[in-house]
Amino acid sequence: MAAHTSLVPAPPMVVKNQHVLDWVEEMAKLTKPDNIVWCDGSDEENERFQALAVKQGILEPLNDEKLPGCFLHRSNPNDVARVENLTFICTPTKEEAGPTNNWMAPKDAYAKLTALFDGSMKGRTMYVVPYVMGPLGSPMSKVGIEVTDSVYVALNMRIMTRMGRGALKMLGESNDFNRGLHSTLDCNPERRFICHFPQDNTIWSIGSGYGGNVLLGKKCLALRIGSYLGKKEGWLAEHMLILGVESPEGEVTYVAAAFPSACGKTNFAMMIPPKRFKGWKIWTVGDDIAWMRVNQEDGRLYAINPEFGYFGVAPGTSNHSNPNAIKTVSKNTIFTNVAKTPDGDVWWEGKDGPVPPELIDWQGRPWDKKSAEKAAHPNSRFTAPATNNPALSKFYDDPQGVPISAIIFGGRRATTVPLVMQAFNWMNGVFFGATMGSETTAAATGKVGIVRRDPMAMLPFCGYNMGEYFAHWMSMQGRMTQPPKVFMVNWFRKDKNGKFLWPGFGENMRVLKWVVDRARLRVGGQETLFGWVPRAGDLDLSELDISPEQVDEAASIKLEEWEQELASFKEFFDSIGPTLPKALSLHRELLLARIEAAKVDLSTKEYATAE
């Protein structure tokens, strides 16, 4: 520490962990900040950071009567989403990263990024952000330290994680913490890299200010590094929401569900049941990430939400689609790249009410209804505390987690995939997840609306070889005596005119109730070639204002479509290479054989429907 004792002042709280102090010193020598601030997570510090961000033009205060404690941030227009093409897994061999990840040798990555980080914080302040992913003190939680030159990152990390003194207390003298280094540098895409070093439990991110690239506890640690640690330590780090379904009798069933970004994930996690389901309640444990371990006492899978807030997509969020989210973002929220009204309110496409006559768009330019461009960026976000959510589960902070009875996989598909289907067994369920496809959205850079395979919604987030990831999922069955039931859902099926067949949003409670009842073995189903679907009368469709024909079409399984689907699976499986578990290939071949056998006897391709 002697070389930089003047540069690295003693933090306001007692830091005895020499591993942390030495590492921060090393990062300071590399990046050369003018000042270093150790974040303690206090309210006073938060107010000070907010005031500084406003003074520097990083945040803009919003109408304090309409949105108390809320701020607007506008990012660089070239920096508005995750950059999968610039995200790297840096393992000793390319095979360890696998074919679905961008790979860079650790030695090369450290050399390339060290040159970029050298002096990157000159004239800036380094914020040292100690944080915990998961409840404080939980054996399922992990500690990280992120150093960053962005006060926006520090403010968001306080919302998204358990940040500050508690993290250092939990870490104690241990050297087991994730080392995260971030600098916005100059936001030049040609100097932008997000590199993960799984063996070192280290993340280096440079050249971006967008949340998914720089809030290092989120996708970077909680999923990419987390999935690697999960394989190594025997648990699962998944891109899944966690919710509790409470019956009128007070019985609560916990469900985890994987949906790619912008597929209604947060809406589902915060769903309000329709009037028909009087007395039923949905409790949010988490809206995006689940860490799941097997409890040795009862053999069940238990999950925690490692996050402490919501980094949600704003467009489409309304009192119709997600009233709980609207309440959640009503105070102490940071909005990023949304539009602003003249009176200091926020707006985005899909928000309640008429389009305001005048707006300031997400880039700070005047906007009116005649504009061909969106007022809010399609991937504009809100960062809001979980404690704002009126439907927050009382177990959201439980160190032991909640027991998972069902796992749901769902994507955005206009055809083929039925409204709901249950896997026959765990292996069948892993196949559901491994072959999941979804249409791309604005949450990732690139073309929108292209169907791509997104296994378990983890394609951009798996921190090691995807074939080994599938094998790890399959191996989890041997650890559990009571594995969750596995389901596939699709709210986005369309008719021949391109209109959605299922109303979605709160009406998804009708499907969720069947899932819960199946998980608790108290309702029947109809066996199809691919899994169990609801029989006529199993889904409660009372007071639902759509025709039985629409429901039939939404729940239909068409053999010719599934033949094409299974053919495309082979292309994806082949891309994984030799690490793909043989059981998955055999399962695909078995389904094709079953289709061929069924076609001999069926005069129609409409195999199964549910009413």
C-alpha positions as CSV (number, residue, x, y, z in Angstrom):
1,M,0.0,0.0,0.0
2,A,3.0,2.3,0.5
3,A,3.1,3.5,-3.1
4,H,-0.3,5.0,-3.1
5,T,-1.2,5.8,0.5
6,S,-2.1,9.3,-0.5
7,L,-4.1,8.1,-3.5
8,V,-6.1,5.4,-1.6
9,P,-7.5,7.1,1.5
10,A,-8.8,5.0,4.4
11,P,-12.5,4.2,3.6
12,P,-15.2,5.7,5.9
13,M,-16.0,2.2,7.3
14,V,-13.4,-0.1,8.7
15,V,-12.0,-2.4,6.0
16,K,-9.7,-5.0,7.5
17,N,-9.7,-7.3,4.5
18,Q,-6.2,-7.0,3.1
19,H,-7.1,-8.9,0.0
20,V,-9.7,-6.2,-0.9
21,L,-7.3,-3.4,0.0
22,D,-4.5,-4.8,-2.0
23,W,-6.7,-5.4,-5.1
24,V,-8.2,-1.9,-5.0
25,E,-4.6,-0.6,-4.7
26,E,-3.6,-2.6,-7.8
27,M,-6.6,-1.3,-9.8
28,A,-5.8,2.3,-8.7
29,K,-2.2,2.0,-9.9
30,L,-3.5,0.8,-13.3
31,T,-6.4,3.3,-13.8
32,K,-4.9,6.3,-12.0
33,P,-8.0,8.0,-10.7
34,D,-7.8,11.5,-9.1
35,N,-9.9,10.4,-6.2
36,I,-11.2,7.1,-4.6
37,V,-14.5,6.9,-2.8
38,W,-15.4,3.8,-0.8
39,C,-19.2,3.2,-1.0
40,D,-20.9,2.5,2.3
41,G,-24.5,2.2,1.0
42,S,-25.9,4.8,3.3
43,D,-28.8,7.1,2.6
44,E,-26.6,10.1,3.1
45,E,-24.1,8.8,0.5
46,N,-26.9,8.1,-1.9
47,E,-28.2,11.7,-1.7
48,R,-24.7,13.0,-2.2
49,F,-24.1,10.8,-5.2
50,Q,-27.4,11.9,-6.7
51,A,-26.6,15.6,-6.2
52,L,-23.2,15.0,-7.9
53,A,-24.8,13.2,-10.8
54,V,-27.2,16.0,-11.3
55,K,-24.5,18.6,-11.2
56,Q,-22.4,16.7,-13.8
57,G,-25.5,16.3,-16.1
58,I,-25.5,12.5,-15.6
59,L,-29.0,12.5,-14.0
60,E,-31.9,14.9,-14.5
61,P,-34.3,15.3,-11.6
62,L,-38.0,14.5,-12.4
63,N,-41.2,16.0,-11.1
64,D,-40.9,15.3,-7.4
65,E,-44.7,15.4,-6.8
66,K,-45.4,12.9,-9.5
67,L,-42.2,10.8,-9.2
68,P,-40.6,11.5,-5.8
69,G,-36.9,10.6,-5.7
70,C,-36.8,9.7,-9.4
71,F,-34.2,10.7,-12.0
72,L,-33.7,10.4,-15.8
73,H,-30.5,9.3,-17.4
74,R,-29.6,9.4,-21.1
75,S,-26.9,7.1,-22.3
76,N,-24.7,7.6,-25.3
77,P,-26.8,6.7,-28.4
78,N,-24.2,4.1,-29.4
79,D,-24.5,2.4,-26.0
80,V,-28.1,1.4,-25.4
81,A,-28.1,-2.4,-25.0
82,R,-26.0,-5.5,-24.2
83,V,-23.2,-6.1,-26.7
84,E,-23.1,-9.8,-27.2
85,N,-20.5,-9.5,-30.0
86,L,-18.1,-7.7,-27.6
87,T,-18.7,-10.0,-24.6
88,F,-16.1,-12.6,-24.0
89,I,-15.6,-15.7,-21.9
90,C,-11.8,-15.9,-21.2
91,T,-11.0,-19.5,-20.3
92,P,-7.6,-21.3,-20.8
93,T,-9.0,-23.1,-23.8
94,K,-11.6,-22.2,-26.4
95,E,-13.4,-25.5,-25.8
96,E,-14.1,-24.5,-22.2
97,A,-16.0,-21.4,-23.4
98,G,-17.8,-23.5,-26.1
99,P,-19.2,-22.6,-29.5
100,T,-22.0,-20.3,-28.3
101,N,-19.6,-17.8,-26.6
102,N,-17.0,-15.4,-27.9
103,W,-13.7,-16.6,-26.6
104,M,-10.4,-14.8,-25.8
105,A,-7.4,-16.3,-24.1
106,P,-7.0,-14.9,-20.6
107,K,-3.4,-13.7,-21.3
108,D,-4.5,-11.9,-24.5
109,A,-7.6,-10.4,-22.8
110,Y,-5.7,-9.1,-19.8
111,A,-3.0,-7.6,-22.1
112,K,-5.6,-5.9,-24.5
113,L,-7.7,-4.5,-21.6
114,T,-4.8,-3.5,-19.4
115,A,-3.6,-1.2,-22.2
116,L,-7.1,0.3,-22.4
117,F,-7.5,0.6,-18.6
118,D,-4.1,2.2,-18.2
119,G,-4.8,5.7,-17.0
120,S,-8.5,5.4,-17.9
121,M,-9.6,7.1,-14.7
122,K,-7.3,10.1,-14.9
123,G,-9.4,13.2,-14.0
124,R,-12.1,10.9,-12.6
125,T,-13.2,9.4,-9.3
126,M,-13.0,5.7,-8.7
127,Y,-15.9,4.3,-6.7
128,V,-15.3,1.1,-4.8
129,V,-18.6,-0.7,-4.6
130,P,-18.7,-3.7,-2.2
131,Y,-21.9,-5.7,-2.8
132,V,-23.7,-9.0,-2.1
133,M,-25.7,-10.9,-4.7
134,G,-28.4,-12.6,-2.5
135,P,-29.6,-12.1,1.0
136,L,-26.9,-11.0,3.5
137,G,-25.6,-14.0,5.4
138,S,-27.1,-16.6,3.1
139,P,-25.0,-19.6,2.2
140,M,-26.4,-19.2,-1.3
141,S,-25.1,-15.6,-1.7
142,K,-21.8,-14.3,-3.2
143,V,-19.8,-11.2,-2.5
144,G,-18.4,-8.9,-5.2
145,I,-16.3,-5.7,-5.3
146,E,-16.8,-3.5,-8.3
147,V,-14.5,-0.5,-8.9
148,T,-15.9,1.9,-11.4
149,D,-15.5,5.5,-12.6
150,S,-19.3,5.9,-13.1
151,V,-21.5,7.4,-10.4
152,Y,-24.4,6.2,-12.4
153,V,-23.1,2.6,-11.8
154,A,-22.7,3.3,-8.1
155,L,-26.2,4.6,-7.8
156,N,-27.7,1.7,-9.7
157,M,-25.7,-0.9,-7.8
158,R,-27.1,0.4,-4.6
159,I,-30.6,-0.3,-6.0
160,M,-29.8,-3.6,-7.6
161,T,-27.6,-5.2,-4.8
162,R,-27.0,-5.3,-1.1
163,M,-24.3,-2.7,-1.3
164,G,-21.9,-1.2,1.3
165,R,-21.0,-2.1,4.8
166,G,-23.0,-5.3,5.0
167,A,-21.1,-6.7,2.1
168,L,-17.7,-6.1,3.7
169,K,-19.0,-7.5,7.0
170,M,-20.2,-10.7,5.2
171,L,-16.9,-11.1,3.4
172,G,-14.8,-10.8,6.5
173,E,-11.2,-11.8,5.9
174,S,-12.0,-14.1,3.0
175,N,-10.4,-13.8,-0.4
176,D,-13.5,-15.3,-2.0
177,F,-15.0,-12.3,-3.8
178,N,-15.7,-11.4,-7.4
179,R,-13.2,-8.8,-8.7
180,G,-15.0,-6.4,-11.1
181,L,-13.2,-3.5,-12.9
182,H,-15.2,-1.1,-15.0
183,S,-14.4,2.2,-16.8
184,T,-16.7,4.0,-19.3
185,L,-13.5,5.2,-21.0
186,D,-14.8,7.2,-24.0
187,C,-17.8,5.0,-24.9
188,N,-16.2,4.2,-28.2
189,P,-17.6,0.9,-29.5
190,E,-14.2,0.0,-31.0
191,R,-12.8,0.2,-27.4
192,R,-15.6,-1.7,-25.7
193,F,-15.1,-5.1,-24.2
194,I,-16.9,-7.1,-21.5
195,C,-14.6,-9.9,-20.4
196,H,-15.2,-12.7,-17.9
197,F,-12.5,-14.7,-16.4
198,P,-14.4,-17.6,-14.7
199,Q,-11.3,-19.3,-13.2
200,D,-10.2,-16.0,-11.6
201,N,-13.8,-15.0,-10.5
202,T,-13.0,-11.7,-12.3
203,I,-14.9,-9.4,-14.7
204,W,-13.4,-6.5,-16.7
205,S,-15.7,-4.1,-18.5
206,I,-14.6,-1.1,-20.5
207,G,-16.1,1.4,-23.0
208,S,-19.8,1.1,-22.0
209,G,-22.1,2.8,-19.6
210,Y,-25.2,0.6,-20.3
211,G,-26.5,-1.3,-17.3
212,G,-26.3,-4.8,-18.7
213,N,-22.7,-4.3,-19.5
214,V,-21.6,-2.4,-16.4
215,L,-23.7,-3.4,-13.4
216,L,-21.3,-6.2,-12.9
217,G,-23.3,-8.0,-10.3
218,K,-26.2,-8.6,-12.7
219,K,-25.7,-10.6,-15.9
220,C,-21.9,-10.7,-15.5
221,L,-21.6,-12.2,-12.0
222,A,-25.1,-13.5,-11.4
223,L,-25.3,-15.5,-14.7
224,R,-22.0,-15.8,-16.6
225,I,-19.6,-16.2,-13.7
226,G,-22.5,-17.7,-11.6
227,S,-23.3,-20.4,-14.0
228,Y,-19.6,-21.5,-14.0
229,L,-19.5,-21.5,-10.2
230,G,-22.8,-23.4,-10.2
231,K,-21.4,-26.2,-12.4
232,K,-18.2,-26.2,-10.2
233,E,-20.2,-26.2,-6.9
234,G,-23.3,-28.2,-7.9
235,W,-26.0,-25.6,-8.2
236,L,-27.8,-23.6,-10.9
237,A,-27.5,-19.9,-11.8
238,E,-30.4,-19.2,-14.1
239,H,-32.1,-16.4,-16.1
240,M,-35.4,-17.1,-14.3
241,L,-38.0,-15.2,-12.4
242,I,-39.3,-16.6,-9.1
243,L,-42.9,-16.2,-8.0
244,G,-45.2,-17.6,-5.3
245,V,-48.8,-18.5,-6.1
246,E,-51.1,-18.3,-3.1
247,S,-54.5,-19.9,-3.1
248,P,-57.5,-18.5,-1.3
249,E,-56.8,-21.2,1.4
250,G,-53.3,-19.8,2.0
251,E,-51.3,-22.5,0.2
252,V,-48.3,-21.1,-1.6
253,T,-46.5,-22.8,-4.5
254,Y,-43.3,-21.4,-5.8
255,V,-42.5,-21.4,-9.6
256,A,-39.3,-20.4,-11.5
257,A,-39.7,-19.4,-15.1
258,A,-37.2,-18.6,-17.9
259,F,-38.2,-16.1,-20.6
260,P,-35.7,-14.2,-22.9
261,S,-35.7,-10.4,-22.4
262,A,-38.8,-8.5,-23.4
263,C,-41.0,-11.6,-23.4
264,G,-43.2,-10.6,-20.5
265,K,-41.0,-11.8,-17.7
266,T,-41.4,-9.0,-15.3
267,N,-45.1,-8.8,-16.1
268,F,-45.4,-12.5,-15.2
269,A,-43.4,-12.1,-12.0
270,M,-45.7,-9.2,-10.9
271,M,-49.0,-10.5,-12.3
272,I,-52.3,-9.6,-10.7
273,P,-54.9,-12.4,-11.1
274,P,-58.1,-11.5,-13.0
275,K,-61.3,-11.0,-11.1
276,R,-62.4,-14.6,-11.8
277,F,-59.6,-15.7,-9.4
278,K,-60.8,-13.9,-6.4
279,G,-58.6,-14.7,-3.3
280,W,-55.6,-15.8,-5.4
281,K,-52.4,-13.8,-5.1
282,I,-49.1,-13.7,-6.9
283,W,-46.0,-12.8,-4.8
284,T,-42.8,-11.7,-6.5
285,V,-39.5,-13.2,-5.2
286,G,-37.5,-12.1,-8.2
287,D,-38.1,-11.0,-11.8
288,D,-35.0,-12.0,-13.6
289,I,-32.4,-14.3,-12.0
290,A,-32.6,-17.4,-9.8
291,W,-29.8,-19.2,-7.9
292,M,-31.1,-22.7,-7.1
293,R,-29.5,-25.3,-4.8
294,V,-30.7,-28.7,-3.6
295,N,-31.6,-28.8,0.0
296,Q,-30.0,-31.9,1.5
297,E,-32.7,-32.3,4.1
298,D,-35.8,-32.7,1.8
299,G,-34.2,-33.2,-1.6
300,R,-36.0,-30.3,-3.1
301,L,-34.7,-27.4,-5.2
302,Y,-34.6,-24.1,-3.4
303,A,-34.1,-20.7,-5.0
304,I,-33.0,-17.2,-4.1
305,N,-33.2,-14.0,-6.1
306,P,-29.6,-12.7,-6.0
307,E,-30.8,-9.2,-6.9
308,F,-32.3,-6.4,-4.7
309,G,-34.0,-4.4,-7.4
310,Y,-35.5,-4.5,-10.9
311,F,-33.7,-3.4,-14.1
312,G,-36.8,-3.7,-16.3
313,V,-37.8,-2.8,-19.8
314,A,-40.0,0.3,-19.8
315,P,-41.8,0.2,-23.2
316,G,-45.0,-1.7,-22.9
317,T,-45.2,-1.3,-19.1
318,S,-48.6,0.1,-18.2
319,N,-51.4,-0.3,-15.7
320,H,-53.0,-2.8,-18.1
321,S,-49.9,-4.9,-18.6
322,N,-48.3,-4.6,-15.2
323,P,-49.9,-2.4,-12.6
324,N,-47.5,-3.5,-9.9
325,A,-44.5,-2.4,-12.0
326,I,-46.1,1.0,-12.4
327,K,-46.4,1.3,-8.6
328,T,-42.9,0.0,-8.2
329,V,-41.4,2.7,-10.4
330,S,-43.4,5.5,-8.8
331,K,-40.6,6.5,-6.4
332,N,-36.8,6.3,-5.9
333,T,-36.3,5.0,-9.5
334,I,-33.7,5.8,-12.1
335,F,-35.2,5.8,-15.7
336,T,-32.7,5.4,-18.6
337,N,-33.5,6.4,-22.1
338,V,-37.2,7.1,-21.7
339,A,-39.0,10.2,-22.9
340,K,-39.8,13.2,-20.7
341,T,-42.9,15.4,-20.6
342,P,-42.6,19.2,-20.3
343,D,-43.7,18.9,-16.6
344,G,-41.0,16.4,-15.7
345,D,-42.9,13.2,-15.9
346,V,-41.7,10.1,-17.9
347,W,-43.3,8.5,-21.0
348,W,-42.7,5.5,-23.2
349,E,-44.5,3.7,-26.0
350,G,-47.2,1.6,-24.4
351,K,-47.7,3.7,-21.3
352,D,-51.1,4.6,-20.1
353,G,-53.2,7.4,-21.6
354,P,-52.9,9.3,-24.8
355,V,-49.6,10.2,-26.3
356,P,-48.6,13.6,-24.9
357,P,-48.6,16.4,-27.5
358,E,-45.0,17.4,-26.7
359,L,-42.1,15.3,-25.4
360,I,-38.4,15.4,-25.1
361,D,-37.2,12.1,-26.6
362,W,-34.6,9.7,-25.2
363,Q,-31.8,11.6,-26.8
364,G,-32.9,15.0,-25.4
365,R,-34.5,16.2,-28.6
366,P,-38.0,17.7,-29.1
367,W,-40.5,15.1,-30.2
368,D,-44.1,15.1,-31.4
369,K,-46.7,12.5,-32.5
370,K,-45.7,13.0,-36.2
371,S,-42.2,11.8,-35.6
372,A,-41.2,8.5,-37.3
373,E,-38.8,7.7,-34.5
374,K,-39.7,6.3,-31.1
375,A,-39.8,8.8,-28.2
376,A,-38.4,6.2,-25.8
377,H,-35.7,3.8,-26.9
378,P,-37.2,0.3,-27.4
379,N,-34.7,-1.0,-24.7
380,S,-35.2,1.9,-22.3
381,R,-35.1,0.9,-18.7
382,F,-36.1,1.5,-15.1
383,T,-34.0,0.7,-12.1
384,A,-36.3,0.4,-9.1
385,P,-36.0,-1.1,-5.5
386,A,-37.6,-4.4,-5.0
387,T,-39.1,-3.0,-1.7
388,N,-41.3,-0.7,-3.9
389,N,-43.2,-3.7,-5.3
390,P,-46.6,-4.1,-3.5
391,A,-46.6,-7.8,-4.4
392,L,-43.1,-8.5,-3.0
393,S,-42.9,-11.9,-1.3
394,K,-42.2,-11.8,2.4
395,F,-39.6,-14.4,1.7
396,Y,-37.7,-12.3,-0.9
397,D,-34.8,-11.9,1.6
398,D,-35.0,-15.4,3.1
399,P,-31.4,-16.8,3.4
400,Q,-32.7,-20.3,2.7
401,G,-34.7,-19.4,-0.4
402,V,-38.0,-20.9,-1.4
403,P,-38.8,-24.4,-2.6
404,I,-39.5,-24.7,-6.3
405,S,-42.4,-26.9,-7.4
406,A,-42.4,-26.1,-11.1
407,I,-40.1,-24.7,-13.7
408,I,-41.5,-23.0,-16.8
409,F,-39.7,-22.3,-20.1
410,G,-41.3,-19.8,-22.5
411,G,-40.4,-17.8,-25.5
412,R,-41.9,-15.5,-28.1
413,R,-43.2,-17.7,-30.8
414,A,-45.9,-16.9,-33.4
415,T,-46.4,-20.6,-34.3
416,T,-45.7,-24.2,-33.3
417,V,-45.3,-24.0,-29.5
418,P,-48.6,-24.5,-27.7
419,L,-50.1,-22.3,-24.9
420,V,-48.9,-24.7,-22.3
421,M,-47.4,-28.2,-22.1
422,Q,-45.9,-30.3,-19.3
423,A,-42.8,-32.4,-19.8
424,F,-43.1,-36.1,-19.1
425,N,-40.1,-36.1,-16.8
426,W,-36.9,-34.1,-15.9
427,M,-35.0,-35.3,-19.0
428,N,-38.0,-34.3,-21.2
429,G,-38.0,-30.9,-19.4
430,V,-34.3,-30.3,-20.0
431,F,-35.0,-31.0,-23.7
432,F,-37.8,-28.3,-23.6
433,G,-35.3,-25.8,-22.1
434,A,-32.4,-26.8,-24.3
435,T,-34.4,-26.3,-27.5
436,M,-36.3,-23.2,-26.6
437,G,-36.6,-20.7,-29.3
438,S,-37.6,-17.0,-29.3
439,E,-37.8,-14.1,-31.6
440,T,-35.1,-11.6,-30.9
441,T,-35.9,-8.2,-29.3
442,A,-34.3,-4.8,-28.7
443,A,-32.7,-6.0,-25.5
444,A,-29.7,-7.2,-27.6
445,T,-28.1,-5.4,-30.5
446,G,-28.8,-6.8,-33.9
447,K,-31.9,-7.6,-36.0
448,V,-35.3,-7.8,-34.3
449,G,-37.9,-10.6,-34.9
450,I,-35.6,-13.4,-36.0
451,V,-36.2,-16.8,-34.3
452,R,-33.1,-18.0,-32.6
453,R,-32.4,-20.9,-30.2
454,D,-32.1,-19.5,-26.7
455,P,-31.7,-22.5,-24.4
456,M,-33.1,-21.9,-21.0
457,A,-33.0,-18.2,-22.0
458,M,-29.2,-18.5,-21.3
459,L,-27.6,-18.3,-24.7
460,P,-26.0,-14.8,-24.0
461,F,-25.4,-15.7,-20.3
462,C,-23.9,-19.2,-20.0
463,G,-20.3,-18.7,-18.8
464,Y,-19.0,-22.0,-20.1
465,N,-19.5,-24.7,-22.8
466,M,-23.3,-25.0,-23.5
467,G,-23.0,-28.8,-24.0
468,E,-21.6,-29.1,-20.5
469,Y,-24.3,-26.8,-19.3
470,F,-27.0,-29.2,-20.6
471,A,-25.1,-32.1,-19.0
472,H,-25.1,-30.2,-15.7
473,W,-28.8,-29.7,-15.9
474,M,-29.3,-33.4,-16.5
475,S,-27.1,-34.3,-13.6
476,M,-29.2,-32.2,-11.2
477,Q,-31.9,-34.9,-11.3
478,G,-29.6,-37.2,-9.4
479,R,-29.2,-34.6,-6.6
480,M,-33.0,-34.2,-6.1
481,T,-35.5,-36.7,-4.6
482,Q,-38.3,-34.3,-5.5
483,P,-37.5,-32.5,-8.8
484,P,-39.8,-29.7,-9.9
485,K,-42.3,-30.5,-12.7
486,V,-41.2,-28.8,-16.0
487,F,-43.5,-26.9,-18.4
488,M,-43.4,-25.0,-21.7
489,V,-45.6,-22.0,-22.3
490,N,-46.1,-19.5,-25.2
491,W,-48.3,-16.4,-24.8
492,F,-47.4,-15.1,-28.2
493,R,-49.1,-17.6,-30.6
494,K,-50.8,-15.7,-33.5
495,D,-53.6,-16.5,-36.0
496,K,-53.3,-16.4,-39.7
497,N,-54.0,-12.6,-39.6
498,G,-51.1,-12.0,-37.3
499,K,-53.3,-11.3,-34.2
500,F,-52.4,-12.8,-30.8
501,L,-54.7,-15.7,-29.9
502,W,-54.2,-15.5,-26.2
503,P,-54.8,-12.3,-24.2
504,G,-51.8,-12.7,-21.9
505,F,-51.0,-10.5,-19.0
506,G,-53.2,-11.3,-16.0
507,E,-55.1,-13.9,-17.9
508,N,-51.9,-16.0,-17.8
509,M,-53.1,-16.9,-14.3
510,R,-55.4,-19.4,-15.9
511,V,-52.4,-21.3,-17.3
512,L,-50.4,-20.8,-14.1
513,K,-53.2,-22.4,-12.0
514,W,-53.1,-25.5,-14.2
515,V,-49.3,-25.6,-13.8
516,V,-49.6,-25.3,-10.0
517,D,-52.4,-28.0,-9.9
518,R,-50.2,-30.3,-12.1
519,A,-47.2,-29.7,-9.8
520,R,-49.4,-30.7,-6.8
521,L,-50.8,-33.7,-8.7
522,R,-54.4,-32.7,-8.4
523,V,-55.6,-32.1,-12.0
524,G,-55.4,-34.3,-15.1
525,G,-54.0,-33.7,-18.5
526,Q,-54.0,-35.2,-22.0
527,E,-50.9,-37.0,-23.2
528,T,-49.5,-35.9,-26.6
529,L,-46.4,-37.0,-28.5
530,F,-44.4,-34.3,-26.7
531,G,-45.9,-33.8,-23.3
532,W,-49.1,-33.3,-21.3
533,V,-51.6,-30.6,-22.2
534,P,-54.8,-29.6,-20.5
535,R,-57.8,-31.6,-21.3
536,A,-61.1,-29.9,-22.2
537,G,-62.3,-28.3,-19.0
538,D,-58.9,-28.3,-17.2
539,L,-58.2,-24.7,-18.0
540,D,-60.6,-22.3,-16.2
541,L,-61.8,-20.2,-19.1
542,S,-64.9,-18.7,-17.4
543,E,-65.4,-14.9,-17.9
544,L,-62.7,-15.0,-20.6
545,D,-63.7,-12.8,-23.6
546,I,-62.2,-14.9,-26.4
547,S,-63.7,-17.7,-28.5
548,P,-63.2,-21.4,-27.8
549,E,-61.7,-21.6,-31.3
550,Q,-59.0,-19.1,-30.4
551,V,-58.1,-21.1,-27.3
552,D,-58.0,-24.3,-29.4
553,E,-55.7,-22.7,-31.9
554,A,-53.4,-21.3,-29.2
555,A,-53.1,-24.7,-27.6
556,S,-52.8,-26.7,-30.8
557,I,-49.9,-29.0,-31.7
558,K,-49.4,-29.4,-35.5
559,L,-47.3,-32.3,-36.6
560,E,-45.9,-30.6,-39.7
561,E,-44.8,-27.6,-37.7
562,W,-43.1,-29.8,-35.2
563,E,-41.3,-31.8,-37.9
564,Q,-39.8,-28.5,-39.1
565,E,-39.0,-27.6,-35.5
566,L,-37.3,-30.8,-34.8
567,A,-35.3,-30.5,-38.0
568,S,-34.0,-27.1,-36.9
569,F,-33.0,-28.6,-33.5
570,K,-30.5,-30.8,-35.3
571,E,-28.8,-27.8,-36.8
572,F,-28.5,-26.2,-33.3
573,F,-27.4,-29.4,-31.7
574,D,-24.7,-29.9,-34.4
575,S,-23.5,-26.4,-33.6
576,I,-22.8,-27.4,-30.0
577,G,-20.4,-30.1,-31.1
578,P,-19.1,-33.1,-29.3
579,T,-20.0,-31.9,-25.8
580,L,-23.7,-32.1,-26.5
581,P,-25.2,-34.9,-24.3
582,K,-26.1,-37.9,-26.4
583,A,-29.4,-38.1,-24.6
584,L,-30.6,-34.9,-26.2
585,S,-29.9,-36.1,-29.7
586,L,-31.6,-39.4,-29.0
587,H,-34.6,-37.6,-27.6
588,R,-35.0,-35.6,-30.8
589,E,-34.8,-38.7,-32.9
590,L,-37.3,-40.4,-30.7
591,L,-39.8,-37.6,-31.2
592,L,-39.3,-37.6,-34.9
593,A,-40.0,-41.4,-34.9
594,R,-43.1,-40.9,-32.9
595,I,-44.3,-38.3,-35.4
596,E,-43.8,-40.6,-38.2
597,A,-45.7,-43.4,-36.4
598,A,-48.5,-41.0,-35.6
599,K,-48.9,-39.8,-39.2
600,V,-49.7,-43.3,-40.3
601,D,-52.8,-43.3,-38.1
602,L,-53.9,-39.7,-38.1
603,S,-56.0,-38.2,-40.9
604,T,-55.4,-34.7,-39.6
605,K,-52.3,-32.8,-38.6
606,E,-54.2,-31.1,-35.8
607,Y,-52.9,-33.5,-33.1
608,A,-54.1,-32.0,-29.8
609,T,-56.1,-29.0,-28.5
610,A,-57.1,-27.8,-25.1
611,E,-60.3,-25.9,-24.3
